[in-house]
Amino acid sequence: MCKSNLKHKTVTPGLRVVVARTLVSAVVFDALVPLSPLIAQDLSVSPAFFQGMLGLCLMAFAFSQLFSTPLVNRLGTSVSLAGASVLIALLCVAVALSTSALMLSIIFTFMFIANAVAATSSRLWLRQRLGQTTFQSATAYLLSAISVLTVISPPTLLAAASFWGWRWVFGVLGCLLFIIGLGLLATHHGKATDQGQQAATETQSLLGKHPKFICGLLLALLIQSAFTQLNLSKAFALQGVFHLSPQATGMILSGWAALVAAGFFFSGKAVTRFSDTQRLNAGSASQCLAALLMVAAWLHVNIYLYLAAAAATSIAFCILLPLATGWALDIDASHQAKASAVFGCITVAGAGLLTWLGSQWNAPLLFTLMLVIGGCAVGNVFACQLARKKIAR
């Protein structure tokens, strides 16, 4: 029934445009990683400067989501999403025309701030129009598609940059996103579906009284933190700890990305086949298994145990993140905009902060991973118990 509804009722022109915007925007921001050496070389800045700039931009993205709520409340999700998309598109063109590191830093900062508005609006747009169950499925499918793009886009973007230069790549992506932004405005039919998003001074405190929001936020923060720590350190672990060749590392990373893409796809399928409690139990068990495997990998310095722990963490991430996102936005319509902003801010900033703290420890990488993944697993067990008590079905 739900699958039929997803195919025939909810797949509107507006939904197609929002999905296209999400995917193109993901390519735009993913392009910063493979193209960053070319950009840094062209503008004569050090890799450390460029990485530091991106770190500050990520923090701006996280905290700007908190301040996006009044804009989304006033304009509605469709107009906010379209406006943010058009602004990102214009800033992409500005990146292509930038001539100094200072100018580039300012442009990137505003790009990430605009993306914060787009992220808040996009989550809310999908939740308002799809409903709780279909929203979880759509979130999983979108994350699966984005995971596929993370495999395809780096070599494609680098090949394009080698022929036409990185500036043309950003220019083309900006033009494409601009067209999609106009498409969003064309498919907007008033604010009928955006009603109820009124500003409330007590929204912040009211969110703390919603058990589903608290449980969803805790689950997302914990699994996002574990996955981010593992994801950002995987290349260093494979080459620095296990001494694999670049070719072997590349093959494993590709397989890793394929696993995440497949995991999100099947997670989307599972939404209509299994209850929230069943998926919660499966994700929690997978994360606890990952913690045990990482302890064994640290004790024995065994690559197979490490890869098994990484796979279990990735599976838990694919199961729990769509579930947690759906729970966090399953509240009164008048508080959904603030919930989307707080959810996005805390999960991104919390995961980034924990990753930074992990990088400051003078400890072996596997030991750091063991502590982070183990600690997140323990916290996940607590969050699951809280969820069973507060929102058991």
C-alpha positions as CSV (number, residue, x, y, z in Angstrom):
1,M,0.0,0.0,0.0
2,C,2.7,2.5,1.1
3,K,4.9,1.5,-1.8
4,S,2.0,2.1,-4.2
5,N,1.3,5.5,-2.7
6,L,5.0,6.4,-3.0
7,K,4.9,5.6,-6.7
8,H,1.6,7.1,-7.7
9,K,0.5,9.7,-5.2
10,T,3.6,11.4,-3.8
11,V,5.8,11.5,-6.9
12,T,4.8,15.0,-7.9
13,P,6.7,17.4,-10.2
14,G,7.7,19.3,-7.0
15,L,9.1,16.2,-5.4
16,R,11.1,15.3,-8.5
17,V,12.6,18.8,-8.5
18,V,13.4,18.7,-4.8
19,V,15.2,15.3,-5.2
20,A,17.1,16.6,-8.2
21,R,18.2,19.7,-6.1
22,T,19.3,17.5,-3.2
23,L,21.5,15.3,-5.5
24,V,23.0,18.2,-7.5
25,S,23.7,20.1,-4.2
26,A,25.4,17.0,-2.8
27,V,27.7,17.0,-5.9
28,V,28.4,20.7,-5.5
29,F,29.7,20.3,-1.9
30,D,31.3,16.9,-2.5
31,A,33.3,18.6,-5.3
32,L,35.2,20.5,-2.7
33,V,37.1,17.4,-1.6
34,P,38.6,16.1,-4.9
35,L,39.0,19.6,-6.4
36,S,40.5,21.3,-3.3
37,P,44.1,20.6,-4.3
38,L,43.5,22.2,-7.7
39,I,41.8,25.2,-6.1
40,A,44.5,25.6,-3.5
41,Q,47.3,25.4,-6.1
42,D,45.6,27.9,-8.4
43,L,45.1,30.5,-5.6
44,S,48.5,29.8,-4.0
45,V,47.3,28.7,-0.6
46,S,48.5,25.8,1.6
47,P,46.5,22.6,2.0
48,A,46.3,23.4,5.8
49,F,44.7,26.8,5.1
50,F,42.2,25.2,2.8
51,Q,41.3,22.4,5.2
52,G,41.0,24.9,8.0
53,M,38.7,27.1,5.9
54,L,36.5,24.1,5.1
55,G,36.4,23.2,8.8
56,L,35.1,26.7,9.7
57,C,32.6,26.5,6.9
58,L,31.2,23.3,8.3
59,M,30.8,24.9,11.7
60,A,29.0,27.8,10.0
61,F,26.8,25.3,8.3
62,A,25.9,23.6,11.5
63,F,25.1,26.6,13.6
64,S,23.4,28.6,10.7
65,Q,20.7,25.9,10.8
66,L,19.6,27.3,14.2
67,F,19.0,30.7,12.7
68,S,17.3,29.5,9.6
69,T,14.0,28.9,11.4
70,P,12.5,32.4,11.3
71,L,13.2,32.6,7.5
72,V,11.6,29.2,6.9
73,N,8.6,30.2,9.1
74,R,8.1,33.4,7.2
75,L,8.6,32.3,3.6
76,G,7.6,28.7,3.8
77,T,9.6,25.7,2.8
78,S,9.2,26.0,-0.9
79,V,10.3,29.6,-1.3
80,S,13.1,29.2,1.3
81,L,14.4,26.1,-0.5
82,A,14.2,27.7,-3.9
83,G,15.9,30.9,-2.7
84,A,18.7,29.1,-0.9
85,S,19.3,27.0,-4.0
86,V,19.5,30.0,-6.3
87,L,21.9,31.7,-3.9
88,I,24.1,28.6,-3.8
89,A,24.0,28.5,-7.6
90,L,25.1,32.2,-7.9
91,L,27.9,31.6,-5.3
92,C,29.1,28.7,-7.3
93,V,29.6,31.0,-10.3
94,A,31.3,33.5,-7.9
95,V,33.7,30.7,-6.8
96,A,34.5,30.2,-10.5
97,L,35.3,33.9,-10.8
98,S,37.3,34.2,-7.5
99,T,40.8,35.5,-7.7
100,S,42.0,35.5,-4.1
101,A,41.9,33.2,-1.0
102,L,40.1,35.9,1.0
103,M,37.4,36.2,-1.6
104,L,37.1,32.4,-1.8
105,S,36.8,32.1,2.0
106,I,33.9,34.6,2.1
107,I,32.1,32.9,-0.8
108,F,32.5,29.5,0.7
109,T,31.2,30.7,4.1
110,F,28.0,32.1,2.5
111,M,27.6,28.9,0.4
112,F,27.6,26.8,3.6
113,I,25.2,29.2,5.3
114,A,22.8,29.1,2.4
115,N,23.1,25.3,2.4
116,A,22.0,25.4,6.0
117,V,18.8,27.1,5.1
118,A,18.4,24.6,2.2
119,A,19.0,21.6,4.4
120,T,16.4,22.7,7.0
121,S,13.9,23.6,4.3
122,S,14.4,20.3,2.4
123,R,13.9,18.0,5.4
124,L,10.7,20.0,6.3
125,W,9.4,20.1,2.8
126,L,9.7,16.3,2.5
127,R,8.2,15.7,5.9
128,Q,5.2,18.0,5.2
129,R,4.3,16.4,1.9
130,L,5.2,12.7,2.4
131,G,4.0,11.9,5.9
132,Q,6.0,10.0,8.6
133,T,6.4,6.6,7.0
134,T,7.1,7.7,3.4
135,F,9.4,10.4,4.7
136,Q,11.6,7.8,6.4
137,S,11.7,5.7,3.2
138,A,12.4,8.8,1.0
139,T,15.2,9.8,3.4
140,A,16.9,6.4,3.1
141,Y,16.5,6.3,-0.7
142,L,18.0,9.8,-1.0
143,L,21.0,8.9,1.2
144,S,21.5,5.8,-0.9
145,A,21.6,7.9,-4.1
146,I,24.0,10.4,-2.5
147,S,26.2,7.5,-1.4
148,V,26.3,6.3,-5.0
149,L,27.2,9.8,-6.1
150,T,30.2,9.9,-3.7
151,V,31.6,7.0,-5.6
152,I,30.9,8.4,-9.1
153,S,31.4,12.1,-8.7
154,P,35.1,12.4,-7.6
155,P,36.6,10.7,-10.7
156,T,34.1,12.4,-12.9
157,L,34.8,15.8,-11.5
158,L,38.5,15.3,-11.7
159,A,38.3,14.2,-15.3
160,A,36.2,17.3,-16.1
161,A,38.6,19.5,-14.3
162,S,41.6,18.1,-16.2
163,F,39.9,19.0,-19.5
164,W,38.2,22.3,-18.7
165,G,39.6,23.4,-15.3
166,W,38.0,23.5,-11.9
167,R,36.4,26.9,-12.5
168,W,34.3,25.6,-15.4
169,V,33.2,22.7,-13.2
170,F,31.8,25.0,-10.6
171,G,30.3,27.2,-13.2
172,V,28.4,24.4,-14.8
173,L,27.2,23.0,-11.5
174,G,26.1,26.5,-10.5
175,C,24.1,26.9,-13.7
176,L,22.4,23.5,-13.2
177,L,21.5,24.3,-9.7
178,F,20.1,27.7,-10.8
179,I,17.8,26.0,-13.3
180,I,16.6,23.6,-10.6
181,G,16.0,26.6,-8.2
182,L,13.8,28.2,-10.8
183,G,12.0,24.8,-11.2
184,L,11.3,24.8,-7.5
185,L,9.6,28.2,-7.8
186,A,7.7,27.0,-10.9
187,T,6.2,24.1,-9.0
188,H,5.3,26.1,-5.9
189,H,1.6,26.5,-5.6
190,G,1.2,28.8,-2.6
191,K,1.9,28.2,1.1
192,A,-1.0,25.8,1.7
193,T,1.2,23.0,2.7
194,D,3.5,25.4,4.6
195,Q,0.9,26.6,7.0
196,G,1.3,26.1,10.7
197,Q,5.0,27.0,10.7
198,Q,4.5,30.0,13.0
199,A,7.3,31.4,15.1
200,A,7.0,30.5,18.8
201,T,9.2,31.9,21.5
202,E,8.7,28.7,23.6
203,T,9.6,26.3,20.7
204,Q,13.1,25.6,22.1
205,S,11.8,24.4,25.5
206,L,8.8,22.7,23.9
207,L,11.1,20.5,21.8
208,G,12.5,19.1,25.0
209,K,9.0,17.9,26.0
210,H,8.6,15.7,22.9
211,P,10.0,12.2,23.6
212,K,10.2,11.3,19.9
213,F,12.3,14.4,19.2
214,I,14.7,13.7,22.1
215,C,15.1,10.0,21.2
216,G,15.6,10.7,17.5
217,L,18.1,13.4,18.2
218,L,20.1,11.2,20.6
219,L,20.1,8.3,18.2
220,A,21.2,10.4,15.2
221,L,23.9,12.2,17.2
222,L,25.4,8.9,18.5
223,I,25.4,7.0,15.2
224,Q,26.5,10.0,13.2
225,S,29.4,10.6,15.6
226,A,30.5,6.9,15.3
227,F,30.2,6.8,11.6
228,T,31.9,10.2,11.0
229,Q,34.9,9.2,13.1
230,L,35.2,6.0,11.2
231,N,34.6,7.5,7.8
232,L,37.1,10.3,8.1
233,S,39.9,8.1,9.4
234,K,39.4,5.1,7.1
235,A,42.1,6.0,4.6
236,F,44.6,6.7,7.4
237,A,43.8,3.4,9.0
238,L,44.1,1.3,5.9
239,Q,47.4,2.9,4.8
240,G,48.9,3.9,8.1
241,V,47.9,1.1,10.4
242,F,47.5,-1.9,8.0
243,H,50.0,-0.6,5.4
244,L,47.9,-1.3,2.3
245,S,48.8,-0.1,-1.1
246,P,46.9,2.9,-2.6
247,Q,45.3,0.5,-5.1
248,A,44.1,-1.8,-2.4
249,T,42.9,1.1,-0.3
250,G,41.0,2.5,-3.3
251,M,39.2,-0.8,-3.8
252,I,38.2,-1.1,-0.2
253,L,36.9,2.5,-0.1
254,S,34.9,1.9,-3.2
255,G,33.4,-1.3,-1.7
256,W,32.7,0.6,1.5
257,A,30.8,3.3,-0.3
258,A,28.8,0.6,-2.2
259,L,27.9,-1.0,1.1
260,V,26.6,2.3,2.5
261,A,24.5,2.9,-0.7
262,A,23.1,-0.6,-0.6
263,G,22.4,-0.3,3.1
264,F,20.4,2.9,2.7
265,F,18.4,1.4,-0.2
266,F,17.4,-1.7,1.8
267,S,16.8,0.5,4.8
268,G,14.2,2.4,2.7
269,K,12.6,-0.9,1.8
270,A,12.5,-2.0,5.4
271,V,10.4,1.0,6.5
272,T,7.2,-0.5,5.2
273,R,8.1,-4.1,6.1
274,F,9.3,-3.8,9.7
275,S,8.1,-1.8,12.7
276,D,10.1,1.0,14.3
277,T,10.9,-1.2,17.2
278,Q,12.3,-4.0,15.0
279,R,14.5,-1.6,13.1
280,L,15.6,0.1,16.3
281,N,16.6,-3.3,17.7
282,A,18.5,-4.3,14.5
283,G,20.4,-1.0,14.4
284,S,21.3,-1.1,18.1
285,A,22.5,-4.8,17.8
286,S,24.6,-3.9,14.8
287,Q,26.2,-0.9,16.6
288,C,27.0,-3.1,19.7
289,L,28.5,-5.7,17.4
290,A,30.7,-3.0,15.8
291,A,31.9,-2.0,19.2
292,L,32.9,-5.5,20.1
293,L,34.6,-6.1,16.8
294,M,36.6,-2.8,17.1
295,V,37.8,-3.9,20.5
296,A,39.0,-7.2,18.9
297,A,40.6,-5.2,16.0
298,W,42.5,-3.0,18.5
299,L,43.7,-6.0,20.5
300,H,44.9,-8.1,17.5
301,V,45.5,-5.3,14.9
302,N,43.6,-7.4,12.4
303,I,42.3,-5.8,9.2
304,Y,39.5,-8.3,8.8
305,L,38.1,-7.5,12.3
306,Y,38.5,-3.8,11.5
307,L,36.6,-4.1,8.2
308,A,33.9,-6.2,10.0
309,A,33.5,-3.4,12.6
310,A,33.3,-0.8,9.9
311,A,30.7,-2.8,8.0
312,A,28.6,-3.2,11.2
313,T,28.8,0.5,12.0
314,S,27.8,1.4,8.4
315,I,24.8,-0.9,8.6
316,A,23.7,0.6,11.9
317,F,24.1,4.0,10.4
318,C,21.9,3.1,7.4
319,I,19.2,1.7,9.7
320,L,19.1,4.2,12.4
321,L,19.6,7.6,10.7
322,P,16.4,7.5,8.6
323,L,14.5,6.3,11.6
324,A,16.0,9.0,13.9
325,T,15.3,11.7,11.3
326,G,11.7,10.6,11.0
327,W,11.2,10.6,14.8
328,A,12.8,14.0,15.2
329,L,10.3,15.6,12.8
330,D,7.2,13.6,14.0
331,I,5.9,16.5,16.1
332,D,3.4,19.3,15.9
333,A,3.5,21.2,12.6
334,S,4.1,24.5,14.5
335,H,7.4,23.2,15.8
336,Q,8.7,21.2,12.8
337,A,10.8,24.0,11.4
338,K,12.7,24.5,14.7
339,A,13.0,20.8,15.1
340,S,14.6,20.4,11.7
341,A,17.1,23.2,12.4
342,V,18.0,22.0,15.9
343,F,18.3,18.4,14.6
344,G,20.6,19.4,11.8
345,C,22.8,21.6,13.9
346,I,23.4,19.3,16.8
347,T,24.0,16.2,14.8
348,V,26.6,17.9,12.5
349,A,28.2,20.0,15.2
350,G,28.3,17.2,17.7
351,A,29.8,14.7,15.3
352,G,32.4,17.3,14.1
353,L,33.3,18.2,17.7
354,L,33.8,14.5,18.7
355,T,35.9,13.9,15.6
356,W,38.0,16.9,16.4
357,L,38.5,15.8,20.0
358,G,39.5,12.4,18.8
359,S,42.1,13.9,16.6
360,Q,43.7,15.7,19.6
361,W,44.4,12.6,21.5
362,N,47.9,11.3,21.3
363,A,46.7,7.7,21.0
364,P,46.8,5.0,18.4
365,L,44.1,5.3,15.8
366,L,42.4,2.0,16.5
367,F,42.3,2.8,20.2
368,T,40.6,6.1,19.5
369,L,38.1,4.4,17.2
370,M,37.4,1.8,19.8
371,L,36.7,4.4,22.4
372,V,34.4,6.5,20.2
373,I,32.5,3.6,18.6
374,G,32.2,1.8,22.0
375,G,31.1,5.0,23.8
376,C,28.5,5.7,21.1
377,A,27.3,2.1,21.3
378,V,26.8,2.4,25.1
379,G,24.9,5.7,24.6
380,N,22.9,4.1,21.8
381,V,21.7,1.3,24.2
382,F,20.6,4.0,26.7
383,A,18.8,5.9,23.9
384,C,17.1,2.7,22.8
385,Q,15.9,2.0,26.3
386,L,14.6,5.5,26.5
387,A,12.8,5.1,23.2
388,R,11.2,1.9,24.3
389,K,9.8,3.5,27.5
390,K,8.7,6.8,26.0
391,I,7.5,5.9,22.5
392,A,7.0,2.1,22.6
393,R,4.4,1.0,20.0
